[in-house]
Amino acid sequence: MTVTVLAILETDFVPAKNLAKVMNDRLERAARELRDNHLKALYGRGFSCEDLVIYISYNSKYKMRYRIVNDVPADIEYFVAETCGRLGYMLWRSVPVEVLPG
């Protein structure tokens, strides 16, 4: 299984320039650590050869949040949720967008 964790640096809010640099560095480091350390168990044996793509970002209260972007089996989704929950990350809930015919 290939695990990709992407840090989404653009947020719904605009922090001060100095704070934004610190936050972006922290987010990129967290993405690397999540991929290389915490989700290491998903590499290799016992799991399907599918890809796992996770986005992490900040919410408006400066808490880290995560979202699994692609379809994965329920056991992998549960493992990611448990791991991210232990790290204090929140599930990134998105508002469904309704596409109007036209």
MDTraj code that builds the backbone (N, CA, C; nanometers):
import mdtraj as md
import numpy as np

residues = "MET THR VAL THR VAL LEU ALA ILE LEU GLU THR ASP PHE VAL PRO ALA LYS ASN LEU ALA LYS VAL MET ASN ASP ARG LEU GLU ARG ALA ALA ARG GLU LEU ARG ASP ASN HIS LEU LYS ALA LEU TYR GLY ARG GLY PHE SER CYS GLU ASP LEU VAL ILE TYR ILE SER TYR ASN SER LYS TYR LYS MET ARG TYR ARG ILE VAL ASN ASP VAL PRO ALA ASP ILE GLU TYR PHE VAL ALA GLU THR CYS GLY ARG LEU GLY TYR MET LEU TRP ARG SER VAL PRO VAL GLU VAL LEU PRO GLY".split()
xyz = np.array([
    [0.0842, -0.1175, 0.0000],
    [0.0000, 0.0000, 0.0000],
    [0.0889, 0.1241, 0.0000],
    [0.0535, 0.2194, -0.0821],
    [0.1233, 0.3471, -0.0870],
    [0.0461, 0.4479, -0.0028],
    [0.1133, 0.5078, 0.0943],
    [0.0500, 0.6050, 0.1833],
    [0.1031, 0.7432, 0.1483],
    [0.0116, 0.8358, 0.1190],
    [0.0473, 0.9741, 0.0887],
    [-0.0275, 1.0646, 0.1853],
    [0.0452, 1.1514, 0.2536],
    [-0.0159, 1.2488, 0.3441],
    [0.0237, 1.3865, 0.2936],
    [-0.0754, 1.4662, 0.2572],
    [-0.0500, 1.5998, 0.2025],
    [-0.0922, 1.7070, 0.3022],
    [-0.0046, 1.8025, 0.3256],
    [-0.0358, 1.9166, 0.4101],
    [-0.1020, 2.0230, 0.3236],
    [-0.2243, 2.0573, 0.3551],
    [-0.2971, 2.1621, 0.2834],
    [-0.2697, 2.2932, 0.3569],
    [-0.1884, 2.3772, 0.2961],
    [-0.1419, 2.4983, 0.3635],
    [-0.2417, 2.6126, 0.3569],
    [-0.3313, 2.6103, 0.2616],
    [-0.4314, 2.7161, 0.2510],
    [-0.5498, 2.6802, 0.3396],
    [-0.5904, 2.7745, 0.4223],
    [-0.6995, 2.7505, 0.5164],
    [-0.8133, 2.8475, 0.4904],
    [-0.9206, 2.8303, 0.5678],
    [-1.0372, 2.9174, 0.5554],
    [-1.0133, 3.0540, 0.6192],
    [-0.9045, 3.0684, 0.6907],
    [-0.8724, 3.1928, 0.7593],
    [-0.7313, 3.2354, 0.7194],
    [-0.6957, 3.3594, 0.7470],
    [-0.5634, 3.4106, 0.7099],
    [-0.4901, 3.4513, 0.8379],
    [-0.3938, 3.3691, 0.8823],
    [-0.3174, 3.4065, 1.0014],
    [-0.2124, 3.5118, 0.9671],
    [-0.1549, 3.5719, 1.0701],
    [-0.0462, 3.6676, 1.0497],
    [0.0699, 3.5985, 0.9790],
    [0.1504, 3.6756, 0.9068],
    [0.2554, 3.6185, 0.8222],
    [0.3534, 3.5313, 0.9013],
    [0.4014, 3.5811, 1.0168],
    [0.4959, 3.5037, 1.0976],
    [0.4308, 3.3770, 1.1520],
    [0.3077, 3.3890, 1.1960],
    [0.2349, 3.2731, 1.2473],
    [0.2095, 3.1723, 1.1362],
    [0.1808, 3.2195, 1.0168],
    [0.1543, 3.1298, 0.9038],
    [0.2763, 3.0441, 0.8731],
    [0.3961, 3.1008, 0.8781],
    [0.5174, 3.0230, 0.8514],
    [0.5354, 2.9134, 0.9549],
    [0.5178, 2.9462, 1.0810],
    [0.5314, 2.8469, 1.1880],
    [0.4262, 2.7376, 1.1715],
    [0.3033, 2.7777, 1.1431],
    [0.1952, 2.6801, 1.1265],
    [0.2210, 2.5892, 1.0067],
    [0.2660, 2.6461, 0.8961],
    [0.2924, 2.5657, 0.7765],
    [0.4067, 2.4670, 0.7995],
    [0.5122, 2.5117, 0.8676],
    [0.6231, 2.4212, 0.8989],
    [0.5760, 2.3073, 0.9886],
    [0.4958, 2.3411, 1.0876],
    [0.4429, 2.2394, 1.1793],
    [0.3535, 2.1404, 1.1050],
    [0.2725, 2.1908, 1.0135],
    [0.1815, 2.1051, 0.9378],
    [0.2587, 2.0106, 0.8459],
    [0.3602, 2.0609, 0.7791],
    [0.4415, 1.9754, 0.6916],
    [0.5168, 1.8696, 0.7717],
    [0.5674, 1.9068, 0.8886],
    [0.6359, 1.8104, 0.9744],
    [0.5377, 1.7037, 1.0235],
    [0.4174, 1.7454, 1.0597],
    [0.3157, 1.6501, 1.1050],
    [0.2773, 1.5535, 0.9933],
    [0.2700, 1.6028, 0.8709],
    [0.2371, 1.5157, 0.7569],
    [0.3458, 1.4108, 0.7368],
    [0.4718, 1.4521, 0.7440],
    [0.5829, 1.3563, 0.7302],
    [0.5813, 1.2531, 0.8421],
    [0.5612, 1.2993, 0.9661],
    [0.5605, 1.2071, 1.0798],
    [0.4437, 1.1100, 1.0718],
    [0.3282, 1.1585, 1.0311],
    [0.2120, 1.0710, 1.0183],
    [0.2399, 0.9625, 0.9153],
    [0.2943, 1.0009, 0.8020],
    [0.3231, 0.9047, 0.6951],
    [0.4353, 0.8089, 0.7337],
    [0.5464, 0.8629, 0.7824],
    [0.6667, 0.7820, 0.8032],
    [0.6668, 0.7030, 0.9337],
    [0.5998, 0.7530, 1.0365],
    [0.6042, 0.6869, 1.1671],
    [0.4725, 0.6201, 1.2049],
    [0.3668, 0.6967, 1.2073],
    [0.2411, 0.6482, 1.2639],
    [0.1648, 0.5543, 1.1712],
    [0.1772, 0.5720, 1.0415],
    [0.1059, 0.4851, 0.9469],
    [0.1987, 0.3827, 0.8827],
    [0.3141, 0.3631, 0.9408],
    [0.4127, 0.2692, 0.8868],
    [0.3567, 0.1270, 0.8809],
    [0.2662, 0.0925, 0.9714],
    [0.2089, -0.0425, 0.9755],
    [0.1291, -0.0753, 0.8500],
    [0.0861, 0.0255, 0.7764],
    [0.0064, 0.0010, 0.6561],
    [0.0918, -0.0369, 0.5359],
    [0.2209, -0.0144, 0.5440],
    [0.3085, -0.0503, 0.4328],
    [0.3285, -0.2012, 0.4297],
    [0.3269, -0.2561, 0.3105],
    [0.3670, -0.3953, 0.2943],
    [0.2596, -0.4979, 0.3200],
    [0.2949, -0.6020, 0.3905],
    [0.2156, -0.7231, 0.4010],
    [0.0812, -0.7037, 0.4707],
    [-0.0131, -0.7851, 0.4289],
    [-0.1412, -0.7895, 0.4960],
    [-0.2439, -0.6884, 0.4504],
    [-0.2051, -0.5930, 0.3720],
    [-0.2992, -0.4918, 0.3268],
    [-0.3032, -0.4912, 0.1750],
    [-0.4115, -0.4415, 0.1241],
    [-0.4282, -0.4384, -0.0211],
    [-0.3251, -0.3454, -0.0839],
    [-0.3120, -0.3558, -0.2135],
    [-0.2118, -0.2749, -0.2840],
    [-0.2702, -0.1409, -0.3291],
    [-0.3779, -0.0989, -0.2662],
    [-0.4389, 0.0289, -0.3019],
    [-0.3583, 0.1444, -0.2434],
    [-0.3917, 0.2634, -0.2892],
    [-0.3287, 0.3834, -0.2359],
    [-0.4159, 0.4417, -0.1260],
    [-0.3521, 0.5090, -0.0324],
    [-0.4211, 0.5815, 0.0735],
    [-0.3734, 0.7255, 0.0658],
    [-0.4662, 0.8190, 0.0489],
    [-0.4321, 0.9610, 0.0412],
    [-0.5059, 1.0325, 0.1534],
    [-0.4302, 1.1057, 0.2344],
    [-0.4855, 1.1783, 0.3486],
    [-0.4450, 1.3244, 0.3361],
    [-0.5407, 1.4141, 0.3567],
    [-0.5123, 1.5572, 0.3646],
    [-0.5132, 1.5960, 0.5117],
    [-0.4199, 1.6813, 0.5530],
    [-0.4267, 1.7410, 0.6858],
    [-0.4164, 1.8920, 0.6696],
    [-0.4857, 1.9616, 0.7585],
    [-0.4896, 2.1069, 0.7533],
    [-0.5277, 2.1576, 0.8918],
    [-0.5488, 2.2876, 0.9019],
    [-0.5959, 2.3483, 1.0255],
    [-0.7415, 2.3882, 1.0100],
    [-0.8156, 2.3836, 1.1208],
    [-0.9490, 2.4425, 1.1195],
    [-0.9370, 2.5860, 1.1715],
    [-1.0476, 2.6545, 1.1848],
    [-1.0439, 2.7961, 1.2234],
    [-0.9981, 2.8178, 1.3673],
    [-0.9942, 2.7106, 1.4475],
    [-0.9481, 2.7214, 1.5862],
    [-0.8059, 2.6680, 1.6023],
    [-0.7336, 2.6593, 1.4908],
    [-0.5934, 2.6173, 1.4877],
    [-0.5712, 2.4731, 1.5330],
    [-0.6730, 2.3893, 1.5228],
    [-0.6584, 2.2462, 1.5509],
    [-0.6322, 2.1750, 1.4194],
    [-0.5483, 2.0718, 1.4243],
    [-0.5230, 1.9949, 1.3026],
    [-0.6411, 1.9033, 1.2746],
    [-0.6697, 1.8893, 1.1475],
    [-0.7786, 1.8024, 1.1040],
    [-0.7285, 1.7165, 0.9888],
    [-0.7930, 1.6032, 0.9697],
    [-0.7518, 1.5109, 0.8638],
    [-0.8731, 1.4660, 0.7841],
    [-0.8465, 1.4231, 0.6630],
    [-0.9516, 1.3687, 0.5766],
    [-0.8895, 1.2633, 0.4858],
    [-0.9533, 1.1462, 0.4804],
    [-0.9130, 1.0442, 0.3838],
    [-0.9817, 1.0801, 0.2533],
    [-0.9038, 1.0973, 0.1482],
    [-0.9563, 1.1521, 0.0239],
    [-1.0106, 1.0448, -0.0696],
    [-0.9526, 0.9269, -0.0662],
    [-0.9965, 0.8234, -0.1597],
    [-1.0695, 0.7108, -0.0859],
    [-1.1306, 0.6223, -0.1612],
    [-1.2027, 0.5092, -0.1029],
    [-1.1034, 0.4027, -0.0591],
    [-1.1133, 0.3643, 0.0672],
    [-1.0293, 0.2583, 0.1221],
    [-1.1187, 0.1646, 0.2020],
    [-1.0736, 0.0426, 0.2273],
    [-1.1523, -0.0500, 0.3084],
    [-1.1764, 0.0053, 0.4493],
    [-1.2821, -0.0418, 0.5125],
    [-1.3224, 0.0086, 0.6437],
    [-1.2155, -0.0131, 0.7501],
    [-1.1427, -0.1249, 0.7445],
    [-1.0411, -0.1499, 0.8469],
    [-0.9264, -0.0491, 0.8388],
    [-0.8913, -0.0072, 0.7193],
    [-0.7857, 0.0932, 0.7034],
    [-0.8370, 0.2299, 0.7476],
    [-0.9606, 0.2604, 0.7139],
    [-1.0205, 0.3871, 0.7569],
    [-1.0257, 0.3941, 0.9096],
    [-1.0609, 0.2833, 0.9731],
    [-1.0665, 0.2783, 1.1190],
    [-0.9274, 0.2967, 1.1789],
    [-0.8269, 0.2312, 1.1204],
    [-0.6896, 0.2433, 1.1695],
    [-0.6414, 0.3881, 1.1612],
    [-0.6695, 0.4537, 1.0493],
    [-0.6295, 0.5939, 1.0325],
    [-0.7031, 0.6823, 1.1329],
    [-0.8331, 0.6585, 1.1519],
    [-0.9114, 0.7381, 1.2467],
    [-0.8584, 0.7209, 1.3889],
    [-0.8257, 0.5988, 1.4254],
    [-0.7725, 0.5724, 1.5589],
    [-0.6366, 0.6394, 1.5777],
    [-0.5509, 0.6280, 1.4781],
    [-0.4174, 0.6875, 1.4852],
    [-0.4257, 0.8395, 1.4932],
    [-0.5049, 0.8991, 1.4062],
    [-0.5176, 1.0454, 1.4055],
    [-0.5858, 1.0948, 1.5328],
    [-0.6812, 1.0189, 1.5838],
    [-0.7469, 1.0552, 1.7092],
    [-0.6491, 1.0561, 1.8255],
    [-0.5610, 0.9569, 1.8300],
    [-0.4594, 0.9517, 1.9350],
    [-0.3655, 1.0713, 1.9278],
    [-0.3421, 1.1210, 1.8067],
    [-0.2549, 1.2373, 1.7883],
    [-0.3276, 1.3691, 1.8140],
    [-0.4583, 1.3627, 1.8371],
    [-0.5359, 1.4830, 1.8644],
    [-0.5910, 1.5511, 1.7409],
    [-0.5849, 1.4842, 1.6257],
    [-0.6381, 1.5422, 1.5027],
    [-0.7883, 1.5186, 1.4974],
    [-0.8591, 1.6145, 1.4427],
    [-1.0040, 1.6044, 1.4279],
    [-1.0383, 1.5598, 1.2865],
    [-1.1531, 1.4949, 1.2728],
    [-1.2001, 1.4566, 1.1401],
    [-1.2414, 1.5820, 1.0655],
    [-1.1969, 1.5968, 0.9434],
    [-1.2254, 1.7131, 0.8600],
    [-1.3599, 1.6902, 0.7946],
    [-1.4583, 1.7543, 0.8467],
    [-1.5932, 1.7410, 0.7912],
    [-1.6124, 1.8482, 0.6855],
    [-1.6678, 1.8066, 0.5750],
    [-1.6904, 1.9027, 0.4675],
    [-1.8398, 1.9164, 0.4443],
    [-1.8775, 2.0306, 0.3986],
    [-2.0170, 2.0572, 0.3668],
    [-2.0443, 2.0013, 0.2284],
    [-2.1461, 1.9161, 0.2156],
    [-2.1755, 1.8629, 0.0821],
    [-2.2178, 1.9748, -0.0126],
    [-2.1673, 1.9683, -0.1320],
    [-2.1983, 2.0687, -0.2329],
    [-2.3013, 2.0099, -0.3277],
    [-2.4106, 2.0807, -0.3426],
    [-2.5164, 2.0343, -0.4317],
    [-2.4924, 2.0916, -0.5708],
    [-2.4891, 2.0043, -0.6686],
    [-2.4692, 2.0469, -0.8067],
    [-2.6061, 2.0642, -0.8704],
    [-2.6316, 2.1835, -0.9149],
    [-2.7604, 2.2125, -0.9770],
    [-2.7538, 2.1853, -1.1268],
    [-2.8574, 2.1231, -1.1799],
    [-2.8570, 2.1000, -1.3250],
    [-2.8667, 2.2331, -1.3993],
    [-2.8016, 2.2381, -1.5109],
    [-2.8219, 2.3624, -1.5779],
    [-2.7317, 2.3952, -1.6833],
])
top = md.Topology()
chain = top.add_chain()
for i, resn in enumerate(residues, 1):
    res = top.add_residue(resn, chain, resSeq=i)
    for name in ("N", "CA", "C"):
        top.add_atom(name, md.element.get_by_symbol(name[0]), res)
traj = md.Trajectory(xyz[None], top)
